[in-house]
Amino acid sequence: CRSDCFDEDTRLRRCLEEFKLCLEKLNKELLDKIQDHLQAAVENSIAGIRYFRVQSDGPRIKQVSLKNPLVPRYFTEPDTVSDIAQRDRLMYSPEACLVMAHNGWVMSDDPLRNFAASDSNVYLRRELIAWGDSVKLRYGNKPDDCPFLWKHMLEYVEQTARTFDGIRLDNCHSTPIAVA
């Protein structure tokens, strides 16, 4: 009950005004957050272009091509995808599970944090130094999360240990210790 209202119409109007202000505040907070993500994505794209194509300490790649796109690809999809229309159809089909995020490295990030987790914005903000030759696996935190993959990883490690005298884990950024 509102003490500043003397009739139902006034109460409803004031409640709606306050509700509208709350919604506008929430929308503004989200808009600011999205603007920050977009700004970071643009700045990180420009920084990558500058390093790979212009800076003297970078590789100075001259030509933009499928092999050397202007910005690194973050996802790999089946070879049958040849244009944007096919890519759009793939994203909303059962075969979308064949689209895989590239693995990589995030500067100044906690190497134990999973940068591909649902609460991460690394891909959106283009913060990933992507490795085009490997993908990020969704193995979860325990074997029950993805039994096939955990079994496969265990068999691979055991076979490797039987075959070689030493094993080196490399490029395990953002891989939980329990998995590595």
Buried (B, 14 or more C-beta within 10 A) or exposed (E): EEEEBEEEEEBEEEEEEEEEEEEEEEEEEEEEEEEEBEEBBEEBBEEBBEBBBEEEEEEEBEEEEEEEEEBBEBBBBEEEBEEEEEEEEBEEEEBEEEBBBBBBBBEEBEEEBBBBEEEBBBBEBBBBBBBBEEBBBEBBEEBEEBEEBBEEBEEEEEEEEEEEEEEEEEEEBBBBEEBE
